[in-house]
């Protein structure tokens, strides 16, 4: 997957939020298989810390598909079936998925920015480099500027 432009990411997101990712609260097999692995839908709790753009509403759950058993880290299947995310702080770009009962990341990995040492990390090959290394406050200012631009 190619890196996404910041403008496209902002335009596609209903909500950009600094959040603390928690534990998986539910998992359900879909009945599908991919390369001999079961496709499983996960619901993972998160706690909003600061809304950056848009509006969010409960339930505070990320809905994501994964595989069981999980493939090796370098397997390309992880791009389409990432499964649950590591607990910790992130800036998330989200769209509502009422049918699934939660939120989905915009563009998969493109909508996920770990916050490490107080700064955003743009995942190589997925995230927009414009956000890499910014603090949450700096990223919020940058995103608002992009939102206002024609």
matplotlib code that plots the C-alpha trace (Angstrom):
import matplotlib.pyplot as plt

x = [0.0, 1.3, 1.7, -1.5, -1.6, -2.5, -5.3, -6.9, -6.5, -8.3, -11.0, -11.7, -11.9, -15.0, -12.9, -9.2, -8.5, -5.6, -6.5, -5.2, -5.7, -6.8, -7.6, -9.6, -13.1, -14.6, -13.6, -15.8, -14.8, -16.3, -16.5, -14.0, -10.4, -7.4, -4.4, -5.5, -6.0, -9.3, -10.5, -11.6, -13.2, -11.9, -13.4, -10.8, -11.5, -9.9, -10.2, -10.4, -7.9, -8.3, -10.4, -8.4, -10.9, -14.6, -16.7, -16.7, -19.4, -19.6, -19.0, -15.3, -14.3, -12.0, -13.3, -10.6, -10.2, -7.3, -6.1, -5.7, -3.2, -1.5, 0.9, 4.6, 5.2, 6.7, 3.8, 1.9, -1.4, -0.9, -1.7, -5.2, -5.7, -3.8, -5.8, -5.8, -3.3, -0.7, -2.0, -0.7, -1.2, -2.1, -3.5, -6.3, -8.1, -11.5, -14.7, -17.9, -19.1, -22.5, -23.2, -20.1, -20.7, -17.7, -15.0, -12.7, -9.3, -9.3, -7.1, -6.0, -2.5, -2.7, -5.0, -2.8, 0.0, 1.7, 2.7, 6.1, 8.0, 5.3, 5.7, 3.8, 5.4, 4.3, 4.5, 6.9, 5.1, 1.7, 1.6, 2.1, 5.6, 4.1, 3.0, 6.2, 7.9, 5.3, 3.8, 0.1, -0.4, 1.7, -0.2, -3.5, -2.5, -1.3, -4.5, -6.7, -4.7, -5.2, -8.9, -9.3, -7.3, -9.2]
y = [0.0, 3.5, 6.3, 8.5, 12.2, 14.2, 16.0, 12.6, 11.2, 14.2, 14.2, 10.5, 10.7, 11.3, 11.6, 12.1, 11.4, 11.0, 7.8, 5.1, 1.6, -1.0, -4.7, -6.8, -7.1, -9.5, -11.7, -13.7, -16.0, -14.9, -18.4, -17.4, -18.6, -17.0, -19.1, -21.8, -19.3, -18.4, -14.9, -13.4, -10.0, -8.3, -5.5, -3.6, -0.9, 2.5, 5.6, 9.0, 11.4, 14.4, 15.0, 16.5, 16.7, 15.8, 14.1, 10.7, 8.9, 5.6, 2.7, 3.3, 0.2, -0.4, -3.2, -5.0, -8.4, -10.6, -14.2, -17.1, -18.3, -14.9, -14.9, -14.0, -10.2, -9.8, -11.6, -9.4, -10.8, -8.5, -5.4, -6.7, -8.6, -6.8, -8.1, -6.3, -3.5, -3.2, -1.4, 2.2, 5.7, 6.5, 9.2, 7.5, 8.5, 6.8, 6.3, 5.0, 1.5, 1.2, -2.2, -3.6, -1.7, 0.5, 2.4, 1.4, 2.9, 5.0, 3.1, 0.4, 1.1, 4.5, 5.7, 4.6, 6.7, 5.4, 8.1, 7.2, 9.6, 12.2, 12.2, 10.6, 7.8, 7.4, 3.7, 3.3, 2.7, 3.6, 6.8, 10.3, 11.6, 15.0, 13.8, 11.9, 13.3, 15.9, 16.1, 15.5, 19.3, 20.1, 17.4, 18.8, 22.3, 20.8, 18.8, 21.8, 23.8, 21.0, 20.8, 24.6, 24.6, 24.4]
z = [0.0, -0.8, 1.5, 1.7, 1.3, 4.5, 2.6, 1.5, 5.0, 6.6, 3.9, 4.4, 8.2, 10.3, 13.4, 14.2, 17.8, 20.2, 22.0, 24.3, 22.8, 25.2, 25.2, 22.9, 24.3, 21.8, 18.9, 16.4, 13.6, 10.3, 8.8, 6.1, 5.6, 3.9, 3.1, 5.6, 8.4, 10.0, 9.5, 12.8, 13.6, 16.7, 18.8, 20.7, 23.3, 23.1, 25.4, 23.6, 25.1, 22.8, 19.7, 17.0, 14.1, 13.8, 16.4, 18.0, 19.9, 21.8, 21.5, 21.9, 19.9, 16.9, 14.6, 12.7, 10.9, 11.7, 11.1, 13.4, 13.8, 13.0, 10.1, 10.6, 11.0, 7.5, 5.8, 3.3, 4.7, 7.8, 5.6, 4.9, 8.2, 10.9, 13.8, 17.2, 17.7, 20.5, 23.6, 23.9, 22.7, 19.1, 16.8, 14.9, 11.8, 11.9, 10.1, 11.8, 11.1, 12.8, 11.2, 12.9, 16.2, 16.3, 14.4, 11.6, 10.7, 7.5, 5.0, 7.5, 8.6, 7.0, 9.7, 12.7, 14.2, 17.3, 19.8, 21.2, 23.4, 22.9, 19.1, 16.2, 14.2, 10.6, 9.7, 6.8, 3.6, 5.0, 7.1, 5.7, 6.4, 7.2, 10.6, 11.5, 14.5, 15.4, 18.9, 19.2, 19.6, 16.5, 14.5, 15.6, 14.3, 11.1, 10.6, 11.2, 8.7, 6.1, 6.9, 6.3, 3.0, -0.3]

ax = plt.figure().add_subplot(projection="3d")
ax.plot(x, y, z, "-o")
ax.set_aspect("equal")
plt.show()
